[in-house]
Structure formats: C-alpha cells, structure tokens
Amino acid sequence: MASGQWRALAEQFQVICPPGGHPGAGRPGALRAQVSCGHWVSAAGLRGWVRALLDQGVTSFRCPCCPDTPWLWQELCKLGLFSDEDRATLEAQILAQEGARGSYRQCPRCQHLVQRLEPGTLRTPCLPCSQRAGGLFCFCWGCRTEWRDPSSHADSRCPLQATLHDAPKIQAPGSYVHGCPSLRACPRCHALLTHTTQGCPMVICPECRYWFCYRCLGPYRAHRPSCPIADPQLVCGGGDAVTPMSRGSPVVPSVTGWILGLWEGGI
C-alpha cells in the first residue's frame, strides 16, 4: 500500500491526534496514547484503522505520518488502547491472513501474537510475558519453546522449523495438493521438498527414497484419495520424529535494548 493510501486511511479514521494537544485533550473519556515515533493516537481511530488494513490484507503497520517508522504489533498492544476482546478479534484476523506467515508467532506462554523483530534471528522477546516475569522473556521463533541459551537452539532443526511454519500454502485449484504447505520435511530424514502440483499426491524423498503422501504425510501405501491435509510439521522441541505441529542467532543488543525501552518502568 502506497504511503498516500496509508495517510488517507489514517485521516479517515482520525488515528493521529491533532498536534499541540495534550494527552487528555479531545472528547471527554477518549483514550489516547503516545507511540514510539512521538505521535499521539486515539483508541477508536487505531482500532478502526487496523481493522481496515487487515481487511485489505495488510498485516504490518507503520506510522501514517512518518511511513519509514514501523509500529510493531506488540508496541500497539502495549499502548493499552485495545480491550481483551478487541485484541483477540484482531489477532484472529491477523492469523487468518496468508501474509502473516513468517511475520507472526503465538507466544508459547501467553498465546498472544508477537511480530518478528529481525528476520533471520530465532530469539524472540514477548513483551507482556517480560512485564509479568520482571525480566526479558524470550522464546525460539522456530520451535516455540522458551529460550534458555543459544546452545539449546543451535542445531539445524530450529531454523528448519521456522522454514516449515512460514511456507505459504500451495494455490493450485484442481490439484491434489491445493491448500497444502509449499514445503514439507521428509518424515524419515527431514529433507526439505515440495510438490510439482502435477499428478497424484505421492512423493519420493530424493535423499532417502521414502514414499509418502504429501497431503497427510502418511506412508503412501496407507494413502486414501480423501486423506486430510496435515498441518505444518514439528521437527524440533518434540523429539526426533517429524510430526504435524499444533497451531499455536540471538537478537542484537540494540534491539534488546529497544524492547526493554518499550517497557521502561514496567520491568
């Protein structure tokens, strides 16, 4: 979406409060808060604006006045302008967007959404859990387990897990694999592979020659034409087996400091 469209939509919902006003200015009882770029935003405007963007498939937010400044989801939630019901509704809408893959994870502790800070890093801070714990709480972006030390997430399976989770779905109406993840891991050797979308759902792993169904991940001899589509697979944090996973390199110091800065006085 072009910056002009961002600004027009923000003006329509009156997201940014007029300059020169103080935090209590405006309609009596109107909620407002200051974001990291210094602008003040209204609760009602922010809710309507976020919903409108999600309706258009936009899952990343930025300041409409300074469009190079991102507003991470966890920052918007930290403002306290969303009710619990608002947040649950908006997060469900985010998860329903294909564009959210690779950018959002549910925290394994609080189950709220966390937007990724830096692509390529696995250590992911959760701000609400950090506030409640009195210290920085992080989890692994790949396996969604608590981050205790880098060595516990140093093998190849955690990055592989992130790749599998973030893979978009195959869009090939009429194909047996329409709606399946575009990447699968061989259930036997974990090699990554994809389907050509042509022919039957059976695939043969080029590494170990294992035959399996791309839809249900079962041995191909047990395949049924109407077998269900298995979820993205769990390859780390749950043993050596590659199984469907339920829905549901460290961050550099400057980013960690910025995260702690968002919660200044709260931790």
Kinemage of the C-alpha trace (Angstrom):
@kinemage 1
@onewidth
@group {chain A} dominant
@subgroup {mainchain}
@vectorlist {calphas} color= white
{ca met a 1} P 0.000 0.000 0.000
{ca ala a 2} L 1.382 3.417 -1.002
{ca ser a 3} L 2.183 5.985 1.698
{ca gly a 4} L -0.588 8.248 0.399
{ca gln a 5} L -3.136 5.491 0.927
{ca trp a 6} L -1.842 4.915 4.458
{ca arg a 7} L -2.255 8.613 5.230
{ca ala a 8} L -5.735 8.837 3.679
{ca leu a 9} L -6.965 5.810 5.615
{ca ala a 10} L -5.481 7.178 8.845
{ca glu a 11} L -7.190 10.534 8.260
{ca gln a 12} L -10.485 8.757 7.601
{ca phe a 13} L -10.316 7.036 10.991
{ca gln a 14} L -8.654 10.009 12.759
{ca val a 15} L -5.831 7.834 14.053
{ca ile a 16} L -3.350 10.640 14.745
{ca cys a 17} L -4.430 13.184 17.345
{ca pro a 18} L -4.111 16.877 16.351
{ca pro a 19} L -0.692 18.436 17.096
{ca gly a 20} L -0.391 20.667 20.108
{ca gly a 21} L -2.913 18.747 22.155
{ca his a 22} L -2.023 17.233 25.494
{ca pro a 23} L -2.745 13.593 26.460
{ca gly a 24} L -6.097 14.479 27.953
{ca ala a 25} L -7.236 16.713 25.107
{ca gly a 26} L -10.144 15.823 22.852
{ca arg a 27} L -13.504 14.285 23.599
{ca pro a 28} L -14.158 13.543 27.294
{ca gly a 29} L -13.276 9.953 28.085
{ca ala a 30} L -11.442 9.457 24.785
{ca leu a 31} L -8.486 7.112 25.162
{ca arg a 32} L -5.192 8.045 23.551
{ca ala a 33} L -1.545 7.091 23.882
{ca gln a 34} L 1.863 8.051 22.521
{ca val a 35} L 3.678 5.703 20.133
{ca ser a 36} L 7.451 5.317 19.787
{ca cys a 37} L 7.741 7.906 16.989
{ca gly a 38} L 6.226 10.579 19.249
{ca his a 39} L 2.745 10.870 17.751
{ca trp a 40} L -0.401 10.534 19.830
{ca val a 41} L -3.042 8.083 18.592
{ca ser a 42} L -6.675 7.600 19.565
{ca ala a 43} L -8.065 4.243 20.656
{ca ala a 44} L -11.151 4.288 18.428
{ca gly a 45} L -9.188 5.505 15.420
{ca leu a 46} L -6.445 2.924 15.885
{ca arg a 47} L -8.927 0.044 16.157
{ca gly a 48} L -10.817 1.079 13.027
{ca trp a 49} L -7.626 1.700 11.070
{ca val a 50} L -6.096 -1.669 11.965
{ca arg a 51} L -9.318 -3.475 11.022
{ca ala a 52} L -9.463 -1.633 7.693
{ca leu a 53} L -5.854 -2.538 6.889
{ca leu a 54} L -6.427 -6.188 7.789
{ca asp a 55} L -9.497 -6.229 5.543
{ca gln a 56} L -7.143 -5.253 2.712
{ca gly a 57} L -4.641 -7.979 3.607
{ca val a 58} L -2.109 -5.646 5.256
{ca thr a 59} L -0.509 -7.265 8.319
{ca ser a 60} L 2.396 -4.887 9.018
{ca phe a 61} L 1.724 -1.423 10.392
{ca arg a 62} L 3.669 1.828 10.224
{ca cys a 63} L 3.130 5.425 11.204
{ca pro a 64} L 0.996 7.198 8.570
{ca cys a 65} L 2.861 10.460 9.231
{ca cys a 66} L 6.400 9.019 9.124
{ca pro a 67} L 5.957 5.915 6.940
{ca asp a 68} L 9.518 4.695 7.433
{ca thr a 69} L 8.719 4.098 11.114
{ca pro a 70} L 7.211 0.665 11.792
{ca trp a 71} L 4.645 0.094 14.510
{ca leu a 72} L 5.162 -3.463 15.703
{ca trp a 73} L 2.044 -5.286 16.825
{ca gln a 74} L 3.398 -5.751 20.345
{ca glu a 75} L 4.017 -2.000 20.581
{ca leu a 76} L 0.432 -1.203 19.564
{ca cys a 77} L -0.894 -3.684 22.131
{ca lys a 78} L 1.390 -2.266 24.817
{ca leu a 79} L -0.342 1.125 24.448
{ca gly a 80} L -3.333 -0.307 26.325
{ca leu a 81} L -5.871 1.016 23.803
{ca phe a 82} L -7.264 -2.406 22.865
{ca ser a 83} L -9.645 -4.276 25.141
{ca asp a 84} L -9.049 -8.016 25.602
{ca glu a 85} L -11.931 -8.653 23.209
{ca asp a 86} L -10.506 -6.214 20.637
{ca arg a 87} L -7.107 -7.852 20.799
{ca ala a 88} L -8.481 -11.382 20.472
{ca thr a 89} L -10.586 -10.376 17.460
{ca leu a 90} L -7.751 -8.537 15.720
{ca glu a 91} L -5.227 -11.306 16.371
{ca ala a 92} L -7.620 -13.900 14.962
{ca gln a 93} L -7.951 -11.704 11.879
{ca ile a 94} L -4.155 -11.445 11.577
{ca leu a 95} L -3.740 -15.223 11.818
{ca ala a 96} L -6.309 -15.687 9.060
{ca gln a 97} L -4.129 -13.671 6.650
{ca glu a 98} L -1.735 -15.624 4.462
{ca gly a 99} L 0.567 -12.595 4.533
{ca ala a 100} L 1.113 -13.031 8.283
{ca arg a 101} L 3.143 -16.204 7.763
{ca gly a 102} L 6.768 -15.548 8.582
{ca ser a 103} L 5.979 -12.364 10.499
{ca tyr a 104} L 3.920 -13.511 13.495
{ca arg a 105} L 4.089 -16.259 16.107
{ca gln a 106} L 1.938 -17.017 19.134
{ca cys a 107} L 3.946 -16.811 22.343
{ca pro a 108} L 4.049 -20.288 23.924
{ca arg a 109} L 3.409 -18.795 27.374
{ca cys a 110} L 0.612 -16.224 26.894
{ca gln a 111} L -0.580 -17.270 23.399
{ca his a 112} L -0.672 -13.632 22.238
{ca leu a 113} L 0.795 -12.729 18.857
{ca val a 114} L 4.362 -11.473 18.586
{ca gln a 115} L 5.583 -9.784 15.410
{ca arg a 116} L 9.092 -10.736 14.368
{ca leu a 117} L 11.740 -8.116 15.092
{ca glu a 118} L 14.536 -9.207 12.787
{ca pro a 119} L 14.321 -11.827 10.011
{ca gly a 120} L 16.959 -14.494 10.430
{ca thr a 121} L 17.030 -14.413 14.240
{ca leu a 122} L 15.445 -17.105 16.381
{ca arg a 123} L 15.458 -15.436 19.802
{ca thr a 124} L 12.101 -13.641 20.101
{ca pro a 125} L 11.088 -11.426 23.068
{ca cys a 126} L 7.489 -11.369 24.313
{ca leu a 127} L 6.730 -8.020 25.947
{ca pro a 128} L 3.649 -8.934 28.056
{ca cys a 129} L 5.376 -12.019 29.478
{ca ser a 130} L 8.507 -9.973 30.160
{ca gln a 131} L 6.478 -7.446 32.138
{ca arg a 132} L 4.786 -10.139 34.212
{ca ala a 133} L 8.038 -12.047 34.783
{ca gly a 134} L 10.013 -8.968 35.799
{ca gly a 135} L 12.681 -9.728 33.197
{ca leu a 136} L 13.058 -10.341 29.489
{ca phe a 137} L 11.188 -13.495 28.424
{ca cys a 138} L 12.161 -14.901 25.036
{ca phe a 139} L 11.175 -17.946 23.020
{ca cys a 140} L 12.577 -19.671 19.948
{ca trp a 141} L 10.934 -18.499 16.722
{ca gly a 142} L 11.435 -21.957 15.259
{ca cys a 143} L 10.287 -24.436 17.889
{ca arg a 144} L 8.267 -22.032 20.108
{ca thr a 145} L 9.889 -23.211 23.336
{ca glu a 146} L 11.351 -20.906 25.987
{ca trp a 147} L 14.768 -19.573 25.034
{ca arg a 148} L 17.203 -20.580 27.761
{ca asp a 149} L 20.547 -20.327 25.967
{ca pro a 150} L 21.759 -20.288 22.334
{ca ser a 151} L 23.149 -23.833 22.537
{ca ser a 152} L 19.672 -25.270 23.111
{ca his a 153} L 18.597 -23.970 19.679
{ca ala a 154} L 21.889 -24.335 17.817
{ca asp a 155} L 21.143 -27.427 15.719
{ca ser a 156} L 19.612 -27.293 12.258
{ca arg a 157} L 16.110 -28.244 13.360
{ca cys a 158} L 15.010 -24.866 14.763
{ca pro a 159} L 15.710 -22.924 11.529
{ca leu a 160} L 14.088 -25.814 9.646
{ca gln a 161} L 11.035 -25.476 11.881
{ca ala a 162} L 10.759 -21.785 11.073
{ca thr a 163} L 11.020 -22.519 7.342
{ca leu a 164} L 8.250 -25.115 7.506
{ca his a 165} L 5.949 -22.893 9.554
{ca asp a 166} L 6.451 -19.873 7.287
{ca ala a 167} L 5.930 -21.697 3.984
{ca pro a 168} L 2.881 -20.337 2.113
{ca lys a 169} L 0.129 -22.684 1.027
{ca ile a 170} L 0.010 -24.100 -2.484
{ca gln a 171} L -2.536 -22.259 -4.609
{ca ala a 172} L -3.364 -24.703 -7.407
{ca pro a 173} L -7.124 -25.303 -7.663
{ca gly a 174} L -7.791 -28.696 -9.153
{ca ser a 175} L -4.523 -30.149 -7.861
{ca tyr a 176} L -4.488 -32.895 -5.233
{ca val a 177} L -2.158 -30.733 -3.128
{ca his a 178} L -4.106 -27.450 -3.303
{ca gly a 179} L -4.002 -25.886 0.177
{ca cys a 180} L -1.009 -27.916 1.369
{ca pro a 181} L 2.125 -26.167 2.688
{ca ser a 182} L 4.506 -25.429 -0.184
{ca leu a 183} L 7.344 -27.079 1.755
{ca arg a 184} L 7.355 -30.388 3.594
{ca ala a 185} L 10.045 -32.266 5.515
{ca cys a 186} L 10.532 -35.924 4.719
{ca pro a 187} L 9.009 -37.824 7.679
{ca arg a 188} L 12.039 -40.110 7.700
{ca cys a 189} L 15.160 -37.973 7.071
{ca his a 190} L 13.866 -34.361 7.425
{ca ala a 191} L 14.991 -33.345 3.912
{ca leu a 192} L 13.013 -30.394 2.556
{ca leu a 193} L 10.966 -30.981 -0.569
{ca thr a 194} L 7.989 -29.633 -2.462
{ca his a 195} L 5.355 -30.955 -4.864
{ca thr a 196} L 5.127 -30.106 -8.555
{ca thr a 197} L 1.302 -29.794 -8.172
{ca gln a 198} L 1.014 -32.239 -11.075
{ca gly a 199} L -0.351 -35.763 -10.734
{ca cys a 200} L -1.083 -37.685 -7.539
{ca pro a 201} L -0.029 -36.543 -4.028
{ca met a 202} L 2.621 -39.262 -3.666
{ca val a 203} L 6.219 -38.022 -3.439
{ca ile a 204} L 9.554 -39.828 -3.179
{ca cys a 205} L 12.223 -38.234 -0.996
{ca pro a 206} L 15.325 -37.662 -3.171
{ca glu a 207} L 17.575 -38.240 -0.154
{ca cys a 208} L 16.296 -41.458 1.431
{ca arg a 209} L 13.823 -42.652 -1.241
{ca tyr a 210} L 10.961 -42.793 1.253
{ca trp a 211} L 7.497 -42.809 -0.355
{ca phe a 212} L 4.832 -40.777 1.413
{ca cys a 213} L 1.637 -38.783 0.803
{ca tyr a 214} L 2.248 -35.043 0.521
{ca arg a 215} L -1.232 -34.345 1.912
{ca cys a 216} L -1.419 -36.463 5.074
{ca leu a 217} L 2.323 -37.299 5.448
{ca gly a 218} L 1.483 -40.972 5.961
{ca pro a 219} L 3.234 -43.858 4.174
{ca tyr a 220} L 1.945 -43.909 0.634
{ca arg a 221} L 0.686 -47.466 0.954
{ca ala a 222} L -1.802 -46.134 3.531
{ca his a 223} L -2.890 -43.218 1.328
{ca arg a 224} L -6.579 -42.565 0.709
{ca pro a 225} L -7.856 -40.265 -2.055
{ca ser a 226} L -9.710 -38.147 0.517
{ca cys a 227} L -6.975 -38.056 3.168
{ca pro a 228} L -6.850 -34.832 5.240
{ca ile a 229} L -4.185 -32.173 4.810
{ca ala a 230} L -1.707 -32.358 7.683
{ca asp a 231} L -0.646 -29.163 9.464
{ca pro a 232} L 2.919 -27.798 9.142
{ca gln a 233} L 5.289 -30.253 10.767
{ca leu a 234} L 7.038 -30.206 14.145
{ca val a 235} L 10.700 -31.064 13.752
{ca cys a 236} L 12.227 -29.607 16.915
{ca gly a 237} L 11.284 -29.351 20.542
{ca gly a 238} L 9.416 -32.622 20.345
{ca gly a 239} L 11.950 -35.362 19.741
{ca asp a 240} L 13.342 -36.700 16.501
{ca ala a 241} L 10.053 -37.573 14.811
{ca val a 242} L 8.650 -35.246 12.186
{ca thr a 243} L 5.023 -34.748 13.152
{ca pro a 244} L 2.321 -32.194 12.312
{ca met a 245} L 2.556 -29.253 14.672
{ca ser a 246} L -0.367 -27.763 16.518
{ca arg a 247} L -1.379 -24.238 15.776
{ca gly a 248} L -0.478 -22.498 18.006
{ca ser a 249} P 21.075 -16.477 16.398
{ca pro a 250} L 20.399 -14.088 19.268
{ca val a 251} L 18.831 -10.666 18.912
{ca val a 252} L 21.479 -7.969 18.731
{ca pro a 253} L 21.899 -5.827 21.875
{ca ser a 254} L 20.427 -2.705 20.255
{ca val a 255} L 17.145 -4.486 19.572
{ca thr a 256} L 17.040 -5.980 23.061
{ca gly a 257} L 17.618 -2.512 24.483
{ca trp a 258} L 14.795 -1.108 22.375
{ca ile a 259} L 12.463 -3.846 23.616
{ca leu a 260} L 13.326 -3.083 27.219
{ca gly a 261} L 12.820 0.600 26.459
{ca leu a 262} L 9.222 -0.050 25.457
{ca trp a 263} L 8.625 -1.395 28.944
{ca glu a 264} L 10.616 1.237 30.824
{ca gly a 265} L 9.263 1.410 34.310
{ca gly a 266} L 7.267 -1.786 33.878
{ca ile a 267} L 10.041 -4.335 34.357
